[in-house]
Amino acid sequence: MEQQSKAVARIGSIETGGERTATTAGGEDLAVLAPAAAAALNLLADAVRLGGADHDDIVQALKAARVDEAFASVFDAASERVMATADDPYDFDVRLHADNLAGAVGDVRRAFHWL
């Protein structure tokens, strides 16, 4: 008798919007990529709900996939971008915004550290 896989889905590769079409200016590529990232995380959440894995297996799989580093790198890139595009790098509001984004990087890493 043939055994069926318990996997919800297997992703062989991920094609970004930038790979399918030329990257657009003005952040339009983020309008494509951010929902795709959210959809991937929702697929992961569904797989966790449907799967029979326990807490430790789930956390170890997330850590092995380096989900925390990928998520943290988004905030890190955003922080760098805020400062790179600032007219005045000493403007308090701009620095506060960049510092808050940089703080989120540490928060994401700490959250995974304590799991």
Chimera marker file (.cmm) of the C-alpha trace (Angstrom):
<marker_set name="trace">
<marker id="1" x="0.000" y="0.000" z="0.000" r="1" g="1" b="0" radius="0.5"/>
<marker id="2" x="1.317" y="3.393" z="-0.978" r="1" g="1" b="0" radius="0.5"/>
<marker id="3" x="1.908" y="5.925" z="1.805" r="1" g="1" b="0" radius="0.5"/>
<marker id="4" x="0.666" y="9.458" z="1.395" r="1" g="1" b="0" radius="0.5"/>
<marker id="5" x="2.794" y="12.397" z="2.384" r="1" g="1" b="0" radius="0.5"/>
<marker id="6" x="1.602" y="14.405" z="5.381" r="1" g="1" b="0" radius="0.5"/>
<marker id="7" x="3.130" y="17.576" z="3.957" r="1" g="1" b="0" radius="0.5"/>
<marker id="8" x="0.651" y="20.353" z="3.276" r="1" g="1" b="0" radius="0.5"/>
<marker id="9" x="2.771" y="21.747" z="0.460" r="1" g="1" b="0" radius="0.5"/>
<marker id="10" x="6.315" y="21.689" z="-0.806" r="1" g="1" b="0" radius="0.5"/>
<marker id="11" x="7.799" y="24.828" z="-2.266" r="1" g="1" b="0" radius="0.5"/>
<marker id="12" x="10.461" y="24.078" z="-4.837" r="1" g="1" b="0" radius="0.5"/>
<marker id="13" x="11.441" y="27.655" z="-5.509" r="1" g="1" b="0" radius="0.5"/>
<marker id="14" x="10.248" y="31.180" z="-4.992" r="1" g="1" b="0" radius="0.5"/>
<marker id="15" x="10.056" y="33.619" z="-7.841" r="1" g="1" b="0" radius="0.5"/>
<marker id="16" x="9.934" y="37.246" z="-6.824" r="1" g="1" b="0" radius="0.5"/>
<marker id="17" x="8.118" y="40.007" z="-8.631" r="1" g="1" b="0" radius="0.5"/>
<marker id="18" x="11.503" y="41.487" z="-9.483" r="1" g="1" b="0" radius="0.5"/>
<marker id="19" x="12.501" y="38.288" z="-11.257" r="1" g="1" b="0" radius="0.5"/>
<marker id="20" x="9.298" y="38.148" z="-13.269" r="1" g="1" b="0" radius="0.5"/>
<marker id="21" x="9.324" y="41.776" z="-14.319" r="1" g="1" b="0" radius="0.5"/>
<marker id="22" x="11.788" y="44.608" z="-14.219" r="1" g="1" b="0" radius="0.5"/>
<marker id="23" x="12.062" y="46.200" z="-10.783" r="1" g="1" b="0" radius="0.5"/>
<marker id="24" x="10.019" y="49.371" z="-10.654" r="1" g="1" b="0" radius="0.5"/>
<marker id="25" x="10.971" y="52.632" z="-9.059" r="1" g="1" b="0" radius="0.5"/>
<marker id="26" x="9.179" y="54.252" z="-6.166" r="1" g="1" b="0" radius="0.5"/>
<marker id="27" x="8.664" y="51.200" z="-4.001" r="1" g="1" b="0" radius="0.5"/>
<marker id="28" x="6.126" y="49.541" z="-6.292" r="1" g="1" b="0" radius="0.5"/>
<marker id="29" x="8.068" y="46.277" z="-5.999" r="1" g="1" b="0" radius="0.5"/>
<marker id="30" x="7.316" y="46.356" z="-2.266" r="1" g="1" b="0" radius="0.5"/>
<marker id="31" x="3.620" y="46.440" z="-3.099" r="1" g="1" b="0" radius="0.5"/>
<marker id="32" x="4.144" y="43.055" z="-4.769" r="1" g="1" b="0" radius="0.5"/>
<marker id="33" x="6.696" y="41.500" z="-2.425" r="1" g="1" b="0" radius="0.5"/>
<marker id="34" x="5.186" y="42.412" z="0.950" r="1" g="1" b="0" radius="0.5"/>
<marker id="35" x="1.870" y="40.616" z="0.291" r="1" g="1" b="0" radius="0.5"/>
<marker id="36" x="3.818" y="37.628" z="-1.055" r="1" g="1" b="0" radius="0.5"/>
<marker id="37" x="5.855" y="37.482" z="2.146" r="1" g="1" b="0" radius="0.5"/>
<marker id="38" x="2.697" y="37.715" z="4.230" r="1" g="1" b="0" radius="0.5"/>
<marker id="39" x="1.109" y="34.937" z="2.178" r="1" g="1" b="0" radius="0.5"/>
<marker id="40" x="4.155" y="32.718" z="2.736" r="1" g="1" b="0" radius="0.5"/>
<marker id="41" x="3.945" y="33.288" z="6.491" r="1" g="1" b="0" radius="0.5"/>
<marker id="42" x="0.216" y="32.510" z="6.423" r="1" g="1" b="0" radius="0.5"/>
<marker id="43" x="0.970" y="29.251" z="4.582" r="1" g="1" b="0" radius="0.5"/>
<marker id="44" x="3.472" y="28.445" z="7.302" r="1" g="1" b="0" radius="0.5"/>
<marker id="45" x="0.868" y="29.194" z="9.987" r="1" g="1" b="0" radius="0.5"/>
<marker id="46" x="-1.632" y="26.914" z="8.238" r="1" g="1" b="0" radius="0.5"/>
<marker id="47" x="0.958" y="24.140" z="8.036" r="1" g="1" b="0" radius="0.5"/>
<marker id="48" x="1.599" y="24.467" z="11.777" r="1" g="1" b="0" radius="0.5"/>
<marker id="49" x="-2.134" y="24.340" z="12.528" r="1" g="1" b="0" radius="0.5"/>
<marker id="50" x="-2.704" y="21.293" z="10.341" r="1" g="1" b="0" radius="0.5"/>
<marker id="51" x="0.482" y="19.457" z="11.247" r="1" g="1" b="0" radius="0.5"/>
<marker id="52" x="1.057" y="17.310" z="14.267" r="1" g="1" b="0" radius="0.5"/>
<marker id="53" x="4.303" y="18.943" z="15.361" r="1" g="1" b="0" radius="0.5"/>
<marker id="54" x="4.818" y="19.979" z="18.963" r="1" g="1" b="0" radius="0.5"/>
<marker id="55" x="6.125" y="23.348" z="20.192" r="1" g="1" b="0" radius="0.5"/>
<marker id="56" x="9.800" y="22.355" z="20.159" r="1" g="1" b="0" radius="0.5"/>
<marker id="57" x="9.639" y="20.963" z="16.617" r="1" g="1" b="0" radius="0.5"/>
<marker id="58" x="7.945" y="24.112" z="15.351" r="1" g="1" b="0" radius="0.5"/>
<marker id="59" x="10.436" y="26.443" z="17.028" r="1" g="1" b="0" radius="0.5"/>
<marker id="60" x="13.424" y="24.401" z="15.847" r="1" g="1" b="0" radius="0.5"/>
<marker id="61" x="12.112" y="24.384" z="12.267" r="1" g="1" b="0" radius="0.5"/>
<marker id="62" x="11.664" y="28.167" z="12.344" r="1" g="1" b="0" radius="0.5"/>
<marker id="63" x="15.147" y="28.646" z="13.782" r="1" g="1" b="0" radius="0.5"/>
<marker id="64" x="16.704" y="26.239" z="11.278" r="1" g="1" b="0" radius="0.5"/>
<marker id="65" x="15.053" y="28.124" z="8.425" r="1" g="1" b="0" radius="0.5"/>
<marker id="66" x="16.365" y="31.379" z="9.964" r="1" g="1" b="0" radius="0.5"/>
<marker id="67" x="12.941" y="32.990" z="9.813" r="1" g="1" b="0" radius="0.5"/>
<marker id="68" x="14.001" y="35.370" z="12.577" r="1" g="1" b="0" radius="0.5"/>
<marker id="69" x="16.998" y="36.626" z="10.596" r="1" g="1" b="0" radius="0.5"/>
<marker id="70" x="14.935" y="37.064" z="7.445" r="1" g="1" b="0" radius="0.5"/>
<marker id="71" x="12.294" y="39.036" z="9.328" r="1" g="1" b="0" radius="0.5"/>
<marker id="72" x="14.903" y="41.090" z="11.188" r="1" g="1" b="0" radius="0.5"/>
<marker id="73" x="16.703" y="41.910" z="7.940" r="1" g="1" b="0" radius="0.5"/>
<marker id="74" x="13.542" y="43.584" z="6.620" r="1" g="1" b="0" radius="0.5"/>
<marker id="75" x="13.533" y="46.017" z="9.540" r="1" g="1" b="0" radius="0.5"/>
<marker id="76" x="17.296" y="46.491" z="9.248" r="1" g="1" b="0" radius="0.5"/>
<marker id="77" x="17.015" y="47.344" z="5.557" r="1" g="1" b="0" radius="0.5"/>
<marker id="78" x="14.153" y="49.737" z="6.288" r="1" g="1" b="0" radius="0.5"/>
<marker id="79" x="16.209" y="51.492" z="8.956" r="1" g="1" b="0" radius="0.5"/>
<marker id="80" x="19.157" y="51.848" z="6.590" r="1" g="1" b="0" radius="0.5"/>
<marker id="81" x="16.884" y="53.134" z="3.845" r="1" g="1" b="0" radius="0.5"/>
<marker id="82" x="15.352" y="55.794" z="6.102" r="1" g="1" b="0" radius="0.5"/>
<marker id="83" x="18.799" y="57.124" z="6.948" r="1" g="1" b="0" radius="0.5"/>
<marker id="84" x="20.104" y="56.853" z="3.373" r="1" g="1" b="0" radius="0.5"/>
<marker id="85" x="17.232" y="58.916" z="1.978" r="1" g="1" b="0" radius="0.5"/>
<marker id="86" x="17.148" y="61.485" z="4.786" r="1" g="1" b="0" radius="0.5"/>
<marker id="87" x="17.741" y="65.077" z="3.741" r="1" g="1" b="0" radius="0.5"/>
<marker id="88" x="19.212" y="65.825" z="7.150" r="1" g="1" b="0" radius="0.5"/>
<marker id="89" x="20.697" y="62.823" z="8.996" r="1" g="1" b="0" radius="0.5"/>
<marker id="90" x="20.571" y="64.848" z="12.225" r="1" g="1" b="0" radius="0.5"/>
<marker id="91" x="16.815" y="65.475" z="12.000" r="1" g="1" b="0" radius="0.5"/>
<marker id="92" x="15.349" y="64.120" z="15.254" r="1" g="1" b="0" radius="0.5"/>
<marker id="93" x="12.184" y="62.676" z="13.681" r="1" g="1" b="0" radius="0.5"/>
<marker id="94" x="14.111" y="60.862" z="10.954" r="1" g="1" b="0" radius="0.5"/>
<marker id="95" x="16.615" y="59.429" z="13.432" r="1" g="1" b="0" radius="0.5"/>
<marker id="96" x="13.811" y="58.377" z="15.787" r="1" g="1" b="0" radius="0.5"/>
<marker id="97" x="12.072" y="56.543" z="12.956" r="1" g="1" b="0" radius="0.5"/>
<marker id="98" x="15.301" y="54.797" z="11.923" r="1" g="1" b="0" radius="0.5"/>
<marker id="99" x="16.132" y="53.947" z="15.548" r="1" g="1" b="0" radius="0.5"/>
<marker id="100" x="12.669" y="52.440" z="16.096" r="1" g="1" b="0" radius="0.5"/>
<marker id="101" x="13.124" y="50.237" z="13.035" r="1" g="1" b="0" radius="0.5"/>
<marker id="102" x="16.588" y="49.217" z="14.223" r="1" g="1" b="0" radius="0.5"/>
<marker id="103" x="15.116" y="48.435" z="17.644" r="1" g="1" b="0" radius="0.5"/>
<marker id="104" x="12.616" y="46.104" z="15.992" r="1" g="1" b="0" radius="0.5"/>
<marker id="105" x="15.565" y="44.122" z="14.610" r="1" g="1" b="0" radius="0.5"/>
<marker id="106" x="16.731" y="43.390" z="18.142" r="1" g="1" b="0" radius="0.5"/>
<marker id="107" x="13.211" y="42.634" z="19.314" r="1" g="1" b="0" radius="0.5"/>
<marker id="108" x="12.703" y="39.996" z="16.611" r="1" g="1" b="0" radius="0.5"/>
<marker id="109" x="16.026" y="38.353" z="17.385" r="1" g="1" b="0" radius="0.5"/>
<marker id="110" x="15.342" y="38.382" z="21.135" r="1" g="1" b="0" radius="0.5"/>
<marker id="111" x="11.885" y="36.881" z="20.646" r="1" g="1" b="0" radius="0.5"/>
<marker id="112" x="13.387" y="33.901" z="18.834" r="1" g="1" b="0" radius="0.5"/>
<marker id="113" x="16.224" y="33.641" z="21.324" r="1" g="1" b="0" radius="0.5"/>
<marker id="114" x="13.775" y="33.173" z="24.203" r="1" g="1" b="0" radius="0.5"/>
<marker id="115" x="11.572" y="30.626" z="22.431" r="1" g="1" b="0" radius="0.5"/>
<link id1="1" id2="2" r="1" g="1" b="0" radius="0.2"/>
<link id1="2" id2="3" r="1" g="1" b="0" radius="0.2"/>
<link id1="3" id2="4" r="1" g="1" b="0" radius="0.2"/>
<link id1="4" id2="5" r="1" g="1" b="0" radius="0.2"/>
<link id1="5" id2="6" r="1" g="1" b="0" radius="0.2"/>
<link id1="6" id2="7" r="1" g="1" b="0" radius="0.2"/>
<link id1="7" id2="8" r="1" g="1" b="0" radius="0.2"/>
<link id1="8" id2="9" r="1" g="1" b="0" radius="0.2"/>
<link id1="9" id2="10" r="1" g="1" b="0" radius="0.2"/>
<link id1="10" id2="11" r="1" g="1" b="0" radius="0.2"/>
<link id1="11" id2="12" r="1" g="1" b="0" radius="0.2"/>
<link id1="12" id2="13" r="1" g="1" b="0" radius="0.2"/>
<link id1="13" id2="14" r="1" g="1" b="0" radius="0.2"/>
<link id1="14" id2="15" r="1" g="1" b="0" radius="0.2"/>
<link id1="15" id2="16" r="1" g="1" b="0" radius="0.2"/>
<link id1="16" id2="17" r="1" g="1" b="0" radius="0.2"/>
<link id1="17" id2="18" r="1" g="1" b="0" radius="0.2"/>
<link id1="18" id2="19" r="1" g="1" b="0" radius="0.2"/>
<link id1="19" id2="20" r="1" g="1" b="0" radius="0.2"/>
<link id1="20" id2="21" r="1" g="1" b="0" radius="0.2"/>
<link id1="21" id2="22" r="1" g="1" b="0" radius="0.2"/>
<link id1="22" id2="23" r="1" g="1" b="0" radius="0.2"/>
<link id1="23" id2="24" r="1" g="1" b="0" radius="0.2"/>
<link id1="24" id2="25" r="1" g="1" b="0" radius="0.2"/>
<link id1="25" id2="26" r="1" g="1" b="0" radius="0.2"/>
<link id1="26" id2="27" r="1" g="1" b="0" radius="0.2"/>
<link id1="27" id2="28" r="1" g="1" b="0" radius="0.2"/>
<link id1="28" id2="29" r="1" g="1" b="0" radius="0.2"/>
<link id1="29" id2="30" r="1" g="1" b="0" radius="0.2"/>
<link id1="30" id2="31" r="1" g="1" b="0" radius="0.2"/>
<link id1="31" id2="32" r="1" g="1" b="0" radius="0.2"/>
<link id1="32" id2="33" r="1" g="1" b="0" radius="0.2"/>
<link id1="33" id2="34" r="1" g="1" b="0" radius="0.2"/>
<link id1="34" id2="35" r="1" g="1" b="0" radius="0.2"/>
<link id1="35" id2="36" r="1" g="1" b="0" radius="0.2"/>
<link id1="36" id2="37" r="1" g="1" b="0" radius="0.2"/>
<link id1="37" id2="38" r="1" g="1" b="0" radius="0.2"/>
<link id1="38" id2="39" r="1" g="1" b="0" radius="0.2"/>
<link id1="39" id2="40" r="1" g="1" b="0" radius="0.2"/>
<link id1="40" id2="41" r="1" g="1" b="0" radius="0.2"/>
<link id1="41" id2="42" r="1" g="1" b="0" radius="0.2"/>
<link id1="42" id2="43" r="1" g="1" b="0" radius="0.2"/>
<link id1="43" id2="44" r="1" g="1" b="0" radius="0.2"/>
<link id1="44" id2="45" r="1" g="1" b="0" radius="0.2"/>
<link id1="45" id2="46" r="1" g="1" b="0" radius="0.2"/>
<link id1="46" id2="47" r="1" g="1" b="0" radius="0.2"/>
<link id1="47" id2="48" r="1" g="1" b="0" radius="0.2"/>
<link id1="48" id2="49" r="1" g="1" b="0" radius="0.2"/>
<link id1="49" id2="50" r="1" g="1" b="0" radius="0.2"/>
<link id1="50" id2="51" r="1" g="1" b="0" radius="0.2"/>
<link id1="51" id2="52" r="1" g="1" b="0" radius="0.2"/>
<link id1="52" id2="53" r="1" g="1" b="0" radius="0.2"/>
<link id1="53" id2="54" r="1" g="1" b="0" radius="0.2"/>
<link id1="54" id2="55" r="1" g="1" b="0" radius="0.2"/>
<link id1="55" id2="56" r="1" g="1" b="0" radius="0.2"/>
<link id1="56" id2="57" r="1" g="1" b="0" radius="0.2"/>
<link id1="57" id2="58" r="1" g="1" b="0" radius="0.2"/>
<link id1="58" id2="59" r="1" g="1" b="0" radius="0.2"/>
<link id1="59" id2="60" r="1" g="1" b="0" radius="0.2"/>
<link id1="60" id2="61" r="1" g="1" b="0" radius="0.2"/>
<link id1="61" id2="62" r="1" g="1" b="0" radius="0.2"/>
<link id1="62" id2="63" r="1" g="1" b="0" radius="0.2"/>
<link id1="63" id2="64" r="1" g="1" b="0" radius="0.2"/>
<link id1="64" id2="65" r="1" g="1" b="0" radius="0.2"/>
<link id1="65" id2="66" r="1" g="1" b="0" radius="0.2"/>
<link id1="66" id2="67" r="1" g="1" b="0" radius="0.2"/>
<link id1="67" id2="68" r="1" g="1" b="0" radius="0.2"/>
<link id1="68" id2="69" r="1" g="1" b="0" radius="0.2"/>
<link id1="69" id2="70" r="1" g="1" b="0" radius="0.2"/>
<link id1="70" id2="71" r="1" g="1" b="0" radius="0.2"/>
<link id1="71" id2="72" r="1" g="1" b="0" radius="0.2"/>
<link id1="72" id2="73" r="1" g="1" b="0" radius="0.2"/>
<link id1="73" id2="74" r="1" g="1" b="0" radius="0.2"/>
<link id1="74" id2="75" r="1" g="1" b="0" radius="0.2"/>
<link id1="75" id2="76" r="1" g="1" b="0" radius="0.2"/>
<link id1="76" id2="77" r="1" g="1" b="0" radius="0.2"/>
<link id1="77" id2="78" r="1" g="1" b="0" radius="0.2"/>
<link id1="78" id2="79" r="1" g="1" b="0" radius="0.2"/>
<link id1="79" id2="80" r="1" g="1" b="0" radius="0.2"/>
<link id1="80" id2="81" r="1" g="1" b="0" radius="0.2"/>
<link id1="81" id2="82" r="1" g="1" b="0" radius="0.2"/>
<link id1="82" id2="83" r="1" g="1" b="0" radius="0.2"/>
<link id1="83" id2="84" r="1" g="1" b="0" radius="0.2"/>
<link id1="84" id2="85" r="1" g="1" b="0" radius="0.2"/>
<link id1="85" id2="86" r="1" g="1" b="0" radius="0.2"/>
<link id1="86" id2="87" r="1" g="1" b="0" radius="0.2"/>
<link id1="87" id2="88" r="1" g="1" b="0" radius="0.2"/>
<link id1="88" id2="89" r="1" g="1" b="0" radius="0.2"/>
<link id1="89" id2="90" r="1" g="1" b="0" radius="0.2"/>
<link id1="90" id2="91" r="1" g="1" b="0" radius="0.2"/>
<link id1="91" id2="92" r="1" g="1" b="0" radius="0.2"/>
<link id1="92" id2="93" r="1" g="1" b="0" radius="0.2"/>
<link id1="93" id2="94" r="1" g="1" b="0" radius="0.2"/>
<link id1="94" id2="95" r="1" g="1" b="0" radius="0.2"/>
<link id1="95" id2="96" r="1" g="1" b="0" radius="0.2"/>
<link id1="96" id2="97" r="1" g="1" b="0" radius="0.2"/>
<link id1="97" id2="98" r="1" g="1" b="0" radius="0.2"/>
<link id1="98" id2="99" r="1" g="1" b="0" radius="0.2"/>
<link id1="99" id2="100" r="1" g="1" b="0" radius="0.2"/>
<link id1="100" id2="101" r="1" g="1" b="0" radius="0.2"/>
<link id1="101" id2="102" r="1" g="1" b="0" radius="0.2"/>
<link id1="102" id2="103" r="1" g="1" b="0" radius="0.2"/>
<link id1="103" id2="104" r="1" g="1" b="0" radius="0.2"/>
<link id1="104" id2="105" r="1" g="1" b="0" radius="0.2"/>
<link id1="105" id2="106" r="1" g="1" b="0" radius="0.2"/>
<link id1="106" id2="107" r="1" g="1" b="0" radius="0.2"/>
<link id1="107" id2="108" r="1" g="1" b="0" radius="0.2"/>
<link id1="108" id2="109" r="1" g="1" b="0" radius="0.2"/>
<link id1="109" id2="110" r="1" g="1" b="0" radius="0.2"/>
<link id1="110" id2="111" r="1" g="1" b="0" radius="0.2"/>
<link id1="111" id2="112" r="1" g="1" b="0" radius="0.2"/>
<link id1="112" id2="113" r="1" g="1" b="0" radius="0.2"/>
<link id1="113" id2="114" r="1" g="1" b="0" radius="0.2"/>
<link id1="114" id2="115" r="1" g="1" b="0" radius="0.2"/>
</marker_set>
